[in-house]
Amino acid sequence: MLLELARWQFAFTTVVHFLFVPLTIGLSGLVALMQTRWVRTGDPEALRMVRFWGKLLLVNFAIGIATGIVQEFQFGMAWSAYSRYVGDVFGAPLAMEGLAAFFLESTFLGLWIFGWDRLPRRVHLASIWLVFVGTNLSAYFILAANAWMQNPVGSRIDPETGNAVLTSIWAVLSSPTAVMAYLHTIPAAILTASALIVGISVWHLGARRGHETAFFRRSAQWGLRGMLVTALLTIVVGHFFGQVMTEKQPMKMAAAEALYDTEKGAGLSLMAIAPFEKKPDRVAFDVKVPKLLSFIATDHPNGTVRGIDDLQRESQARYAAYERLHGRDPAKAEYYPIVGLTYWTFRLMMGLGFFMLAFAVVGLLLARRSVDGLAGWAARRWFRRLALGVLAFGFLAHAMGWIFTEVGRQPWVVTGLLKTQDAVSKLGVPTMVISLSVFIVLYLVIAAIEYRLFKRLAIAGPDPIEPSGDDDAPGAARVPALAY
């Protein structure tokens, strides 16, 4: 009971926190691109885009900090055994994230907010780009720490303490799992931000016809182009990331395909239905594309893909000493995750990504061929609802991706080194119930605040630009004092 409560608490806080992270990463990059265009061309509409979407960036950044702080403390609260075991390794990238990356993005975000009328234009532009760099560094260090849990490298086990000890920070930071996770996550973050821009823009074009039509038509074009490019990148990198995981975490990928027996020329499962169990003994219904899984996993249509049952037997033999050390029977140990949850979160993540790619292609074609561009289509309620749905799909895909990543690793909290059940703190169940309840209420309140602020700013639309006689600027526009 204690273990399940601790897992629910960490899962809930992590998924909610990561709803804010990709938007901060993606919006900071898109706002930096918008401001670059303004500085180069003096286009006042580009400046208005910077200010409007920048407001939403700042709200999201502030709320994201509030939810992120809790994540750091949870390791010492509910997972103290884990913290003692891996603190020497796991703490290094987390410290680098906090002391370097977070301070970088926070410092230059402050310069960006208050430097409009005080900094030279190009210096001010550099500040928002450094915010984007800082968010990327933060993401990389966090992903490297998580990648070590998925594929522990650059460390050894101290024979005296039995804890993990860091031997090479470079090995941790340059792990193929870390690199591919980063290359997959960043385009997905920009995809999520682009979808948000499209959703809000289409809503304005349809629900508030005639209100800032030119502004939101242009914003929608930016968003659709961003969606197209980043959706393609996310899908392509995801393919190669899947191959890395097939090598490093074969059980996770076998569960993601509900593949029980090792096969040559394995087919890709499109939809499988099985009894509602952790590891069903049979699959009642399965639609497969012949040989496609082997081709995706090994680049060969007749490549061998290992199945759950064979990997389970290998793991029982390999980790028998670990189970005996913890007073458990190796023959009863389970080394597979919840197959159905791993299978469907993987498919939802991929399916949402492909749908967003298709929406971007269709949206760009409609904008190009229609006389009124997207404004005419936005007048149709079903299209507005679809755009708002796509806005939410990016966040949902991230949530599915993290659930797949963490659930698929089970029963390990550090693959091959420490099981999740051995990492939890020795707390009373009432304590965990109170803790979980407080976090749920707190995070729901924070999410409600974010939603209300975001909705109010999004509905209000962009601020007008006051004319200016500033001759040294490449455009005749003055930025009013920021009212964030």
PEQUI-V981317 format. One record per residue. N is the residue number from 1. SS is DSSP state (@ for helix, = for strand, . for the rest). PHI is phi in whole degrees, -180 to 180 (none if undefined). OMEGA is omega in degrees with one decimal (none if undefined). Layout:
N,SS,PHI,OMEGA / N,SS,PHI,OMEGA
This chain:
1,.,none,179.9 / 2,@,-61,-179.4 / 3,@,-62,-178.1 / 4,@,-65,178.3 / 5,@,-64,179.2 / 6,@,-64,179.6 / 7,@,-68,178.1 / 8,@,-63,-179.9 / 9,@,-64,-178.3 / 10,@,-67,179.4 / 11,@,-63,-177.9 / 12,@,-64,-177.5 / 13,@,-67,-179.3 / 14,@,-69,-178.6 / 15,@,-65,179.5 / 16,@,-65,179.7 / 17,@,-60,-175.4 / 18,@,-76,170.1 / 19,@,-71,-178.7 / 20,@,-88,-173.5 / 21,@,-61,-177.4 / 22,@,-62,179.6 / 23,@,-69,176.4 / 24,@,-63,179.7 / 25,@,-62,-175.4 / 26,@,-67,-178.4 / 27,@,-66,179.5 / 28,@,-62,177.5 / 29,@,-68,-179.2 / 30,@,-69,177.0 / 31,@,-64,177.3 / 32,@,-62,177.3 / 33,@,-65,178.2 / 34,@,-62,-179.5 / 35,@,-69,176.3 / 36,@,-61,178.4 / 37,@,-63,179.6 / 38,@,-62,-178.9 / 39,@,-63,-176.9 / 40,@,-77,-173.1 / 41,@,-113,-175.1 / 42,.,73,-178.2 / 43,.,-68,-178.0 / 44,@,-64,177.7 / 45,@,-67,176.2 / 46,@,-64,177.7 / 47,@,-65,178.1 / 48,@,-64,176.6 / 49,@,-64,177.7 / 50,@,-58,-175.9 / 51,@,-69,-177.2 / 52,@,-70,-179.0 / 53,@,-72,175.1 / 54,@,-65,176.3 / 55,@,-60,-179.9 / 56,@,-66,175.8 / 57,@,-60,-176.4 / 58,@,-68,177.1 / 59,@,-61,-178.4 / 60,@,-66,179.7 / 61,@,-61,-178.3 / 62,@,-64,-179.6 / 63,@,-68,178.7 / 64,@,-62,177.1 / 65,@,-62,-177.9 / 66,@,-61,179.9 / 67,@,-80,-176.9 / 68,@,-74,-179.1 / 69,@,-58,-177.8 / 70,@,-62,-177.3 / 71,@,-57,-178.0 / 72,@,-63,-175.0 / 73,@,-76,-176.3 / 74,@,-64,-179.3 / 75,@,-62,179.0 / 76,@,-89,-177.9 / 77,@,-90,-175.3 / 78,.,-91,-173.7 / 79,.,-130,-176.5 / 80,@,-66,177.7 / 81,@,-64,175.4 / 82,@,-64,-178.2 / 83,@,-60,178.6 / 84,@,-67,-175.4 / 85,@,-72,-171.8 / 86,@,-115,-173.4 / 87,@,-55,-178.0 / 88,@,-66,-179.4 / 89,@,-93,-173.4 / 90,@,-67,-177.4 / 91,@,-69,-176.2 / 92,@,-64,178.6 / 93,@,-66,177.0 / 94,@,-66,177.2 / 95,@,-65,177.7 / 96,@,-63,178.1 / 97,@,-65,-177.0 / 98,@,-73,-173.2 / 99,@,-84,-176.9 / 100,@,-109,-171.3 / 101,@,-66,-176.0 / 102,@,-65,178.3 / 103,@,-67,177.8 / 104,@,-63,-177.6 / 105,@,-68,-179.8 / 106,@,-68,-179.0 / 107,@,-62,-176.1 / 108,@,-77,172.0 / 109,@,-66,175.4 / 110,@,-61,177.4 / 111,@,-63,179.7 / 112,@,-68,-178.4 / 113,@,-65,-171.5 / 114,@,-100,-174.2 / 115,.,-102,-176.3 / 116,.,-57,-177.5 / 117,.,-101,-174.5 / 118,.,-119,-177.6 / 119,.,-105,170.8 / 120,.,-57,-171.1 / 121,@,-57,-177.8 / 122,@,-74,175.2 / 123,@,-66,177.9 / 124,@,-64,176.1 / 125,@,-63,-179.9 / 126,@,-61,-177.9 / 127,@,-65,-179.9 / 128,@,-73,175.0 / 129,@,-67,177.7 / 130,@,-70,171.7 / 131,@,-62,178.6 / 132,@,-63,176.9 / 133,@,-61,179.9 / 134,@,-62,178.7 / 135,@,-65,177.8 / 136,@,-68,177.5 / 137,@,-64,177.4 / 138,@,-57,-180.0 / 139,@,-61,-176.6 / 140,@,-65,-178.6 / 141,@,-64,178.3 / 142,@,-66,179.9 / 143,@,-66,177.4 / 144,@,-65,177.6 / 145,@,-63,178.5 / 146,@,-68,179.6 / 147,@,-64,176.8 / 148,@,-64,176.6 / 149,@,-66,179.1 / 150,@,-77,-176.1 / 151,.,-144,-173.7 / 152,.,-66,177.4 / 153,.,-133,176.4 / 154,.,66,-177.8 / 155,=,-151,175.1 / 156,=,-145,178.2 / 157,=,-98,178.3 / 158,.,-69,-176.7 / 159,.,-67,-178.6 / 160,.,-82,-177.8 / 161,.,-93,-176.0 / 162,.,76,-178.8 / 163,.,-100,177.8 / 164,=,-75,-178.7 / 165,=,-127,-179.7 / 166,=,-70,176.1 / 167,.,-115,-179.9 / 168,.,-155,177.7 / 169,@,-66,178.6 / 170,@,-65,178.5 / 171,@,-63,178.0 / 172,@,-66,-175.1 / 173,@,-76,-177.0 / 174,.,-104,178.1 / 175,.,-57,177.7 / 176,@,-55,178.0 / 177,@,-65,179.4 / 178,@,-67,-178.2 / 179,@,-62,-178.4 / 180,@,-70,176.9 / 181,@,-62,178.7 / 182,@,-65,-178.0 / 183,@,-65,176.9 / 184,@,-86,-173.6 / 185,@,-76,-174.7 / 186,@,-66,174.7 / 187,@,-60,178.2 / 188,@,-65,177.4 / 189,@,-67,178.5 / 190,@,-67,174.7 / 191,@,-60,179.4 / 192,@,-63,178.5 / 193,@,-66,178.5 / 194,@,-63,178.5 / 195,@,-65,176.8 / 196,@,-64,178.8 / 197,@,-62,179.2 / 198,@,-64,-177.4 / 199,@,-60,-179.6 / 200,@,-66,-178.8 / 201,@,-65,179.7 / 202,@,-65,177.6 / 203,@,-61,178.5 / 204,@,-63,-178.5 / 205,@,-64,-178.3 / 206,@,-96,-174.9 / 207,@,-75,-179.4 / 208,.,-125,-176.1 / 209,.,-58,-178.7 / 210,.,91,179.8 / 211,.,-92,177.1 / 212,.,51,-177.2 / 213,@,-59,-178.1 / 214,@,-63,-178.5 / 215,@,-63,-175.1 / 216,@,-78,172.1 / 217,@,-64,179.7 / 218,@,-68,177.3 / 219,@,-61,179.1 / 220,@,-62,177.0 / 221,@,-63,175.9 / 222,@,-58,-177.4 / 223,@,-64,-178.8 / 224,@,-65,177.8 / 225,@,-65,176.7 / 226,@,-62,178.1 / 227,@,-62,-177.5 / 228,@,-61,-176.4 / 229,@,-67,-174.4 / 230,@,-75,175.3 / 231,@,-64,177.3 / 232,@,-62,179.6 / 233,@,-62,-178.9 / 234,@,-61,-178.4 / 235,@,-69,-178.8 / 236,@,-64,179.1 / 237,@,-64,178.3 / 238,@,-59,177.1 / 239,@,-61,-178.7 / 240,@,-70,175.6 / 241,@,-64,177.6 / 242,@,-62,177.7 / 243,@,-67,176.6 / 244,@,-64,-180.0 / 245,@,-67,176.9 / 246,@,-61,178.2 / 247,@,-79,-174.0 / 248,@,-87,-177.6 / 249,.,-134,-175.4 / 250,@,-62,180.0 / 251,@,-65,178.8 / 252,@,-59,-176.6 / 253,@,-74,175.2 / 254,@,-66,177.3 / 255,@,-67,179.0 / 256,@,-64,178.6 / 257,.,-110,-176.1 / 258,.,50,-178.6 / 259,.,-97,-174.5 / 260,.,-89,-177.0 / 261,.,-112,176.3 / 262,.,-62,-175.2 / 263,=,-136,165.0 / 264,=,-100,-176.3 / 265,.,67,-177.3 / 266,.,-69,178.3 / 267,.,-86,177.7 / 268,=,-85,-179.5 / 269,=,-78,177.2 / 270,=,-92,178.8 / 271,=,-157,178.7 / 272,=,-121,177.0 / 273,=,-126,-177.3 / 274,=,-146,176.9 / 275,.,-57,-176.3 / 276,.,-80,-179.8 / 277,.,-140,179.3 / 278,.,-61,177.6 / 279,.,-138,-178.9 / 280,.,-60,179.0 / 281,.,-75,-177.6 / 282,.,-148,173.7 / 283,=,-108,-174.3 / 284,=,-73,-176.2 / 285,=,-149,-178.4 / 286,=,-153,175.6 / 287,=,-108,-175.4 / 288,=,-126,170.1 / 289,=,-100,-173.3 / 290,.,-56,172.8 / 291,.,66,-174.5 / 292,@,-70,178.9 / 293,@,-64,178.0 / 294,@,-61,179.7 / 295,@,-65,-180.0 / 296,@,-66,-174.9 / 297,@,-78,-171.9 / 298,@,-126,-175.8 / 299,.,66,177.4 / 300,.,-141,-176.3 / 301,.,-64,178.8 / 302,.,-110,178.9 / 303,.,-65,-177.8 / 304,=,-91,175.8 / 305,=,-121,-176.3 / 306,.,-77,-176.6 / 307,.,-102,-175.0 / 308,@,-60,-174.5 / 309,@,-64,179.3 / 310,@,-68,178.7 / 311,@,-67,176.9 / 312,@,-64,179.1 / 313,@,-65,178.0 / 314,@,-63,-177.7 / 315,@,-69,178.4 / 316,@,-61,178.3 / 317,@,-73,-175.0 / 318,@,-70,-173.8 / 319,.,-109,179.3 / 320,@,-60,-179.9 / 321,@,-64,178.5 / 322,@,-62,-178.8 / 323,@,-65,179.0 / 324,@,-64,178.3 / 325,@,-60,-179.8 / 326,.,-100,173.3 / 327,.,73,-178.6 / 328,.,-121,179.3 / 329,.,-81,-179.6 / 330,@,-58,-177.4 / 331,@,-70,-179.5 / 332,@,-100,-176.8 / 333,.,-73,178.5 / 334,.,-111,-176.0 / 335,.,-120,178.4 / 336,.,-120,177.7 / 337,.,-83,172.1 / 338,.,-71,-169.1 / 339,@,-64,-177.5 / 340,@,-62,-179.2 / 341,@,-67,177.7 / 342,@,-64,-178.7 / 343,@,-61,-172.6 / 344,@,-80,176.0 / 345,@,-66,177.1 / 346,@,-63,-179.1 / 347,@,-72,176.9 / 348,@,-64,177.6 / 349,@,-58,-179.1 / 350,@,-68,-177.8 / 351,@,-61,178.7 / 352,@,-65,178.0 / 353,@,-63,178.9 / 354,@,-66,179.1 / 355,@,-65,179.7 / 356,@,-66,175.2 / 357,@,-62,180.0 / 358,@,-63,179.5 / 359,@,-63,179.6 / 360,@,-63,179.4 / 361,@,-63,-179.6 / 362,@,-64,-179.7 / 363,@,-61,178.9 / 364,@,-67,177.2 / 365,@,-66,178.7 / 366,@,-64,-179.6 / 367,@,-64,-177.1 / 368,@,-82,-171.9 / 369,@,-95,-177.0 / 370,.,-79,179.5 / 371,.,-62,-179.5 / 372,.,-91,-177.4 / 373,.,63,-179.7 / 374,@,-71,-177.5 / 375,@,-60,179.6 / 376,@,-66,178.7 / 377,@,-70,-179.3 / 378,@,-65,177.3 / 379,.,-69,179.1 / 380,.,-87,-172.6 / 381,@,-61,-177.9 / 382,@,-64,179.9 / 383,@,-70,177.1 / 384,@,-62,179.9 / 385,@,-65,178.2 / 386,@,-65,179.1 / 387,@,-63,177.5 / 388,@,-67,175.5 / 389,@,-65,177.5 / 390,@,-62,175.3 / 391,@,-55,-178.5 / 392,@,-80,-174.7 / 393,@,-64,179.1 / 394,@,-62,179.0 / 395,@,-66,-179.7 / 396,@,-65,179.5 / 397,@,-64,176.3 / 398,@,-62,179.5 / 399,@,-62,178.7 / 400,@,-63,179.4 / 401,@,-63,179.5 / 402,@,-71,177.3 / 403,@,-63,177.6 / 404,@,-60,-178.2 / 405,@,-61,-174.4 / 406,@,-84,178.4 / 407,@,-67,-178.1 / 408,.,-64,179.7 / 409,.,-80,-174.4 / 410,.,-61,13.8 / 411,.,-88,-175.2 / 412,=,-94,165.8 / 413,=,-92,167.4 / 414,=,-127,-170.7 / 415,.,-53,175.9 / 416,.,80,-176.5 / 417,.,-118,-174.3 / 418,=,-144,177.2 / 419,=,-79,-179.0 / 420,@,-60,-178.2 / 421,@,-67,179.2 / 422,@,-95,-175.0 / 423,.,-105,-173.2 / 424,.,-79,177.5 / 425,.,-72,177.7 / 426,.,-89,-179.9 / 427,.,-111,175.1 / 428,.,-78,178.9 / 429,@,-60,177.3 / 430,@,-58,178.9 / 431,@,-62,180.0 / 432,@,-69,178.0 / 433,@,-62,179.1 / 434,@,-64,-179.5 / 435,@,-60,-180.0 / 436,@,-62,-179.4 / 437,@,-63,-180.0 / 438,@,-63,-179.3 / 439,@,-66,179.3 / 440,@,-62,-179.9 / 441,@,-63,-178.1 / 442,@,-61,-177.4 / 443,@,-70,176.7 / 444,@,-66,176.7 / 445,@,-64,179.8 / 446,@,-63,179.3 / 447,@,-64,178.5 / 448,@,-66,177.3 / 449,@,-63,178.2 / 450,@,-58,-177.6 / 451,@,-62,-177.4 / 452,@,-67,179.2 / 453,@,-64,-179.2 / 454,@,-62,-178.0 / 455,@,-63,-179.0 / 456,@,-63,-179.7 / 457,@,-69,-179.3 / 458,@,-66,-179.4 / 459,@,-71,-177.2 / 460,@,-63,-179.9 / 461,.,83,-175.2 / 462,.,-76,174.0 / 463,.,-79,174.4 / 464,.,-72,176.9 / 465,.,-103,-179.3 / 466,=,-82,177.1 / 467,.,-64,-177.3 / 468,.,-144,177.6 / 469,.,-101,-178.2 / 470,.,-71,-174.2 / 471,.,-80,-177.2 / 472,.,-84,179.3 / 473,.,-90,178.5 / 474,.,-77,177.6 / 475,.,-155,-177.0 / 476,.,-90,178.4 / 477,.,-149,-180.0 / 478,=,-118,179.4 / 479,.,-90,175.6 / 480,.,-64,177.3 / 481,.,-57,-177.5 / 482,.,-64,-178.9 / 483,.,-119,-179.5 / 484,.,-83,none
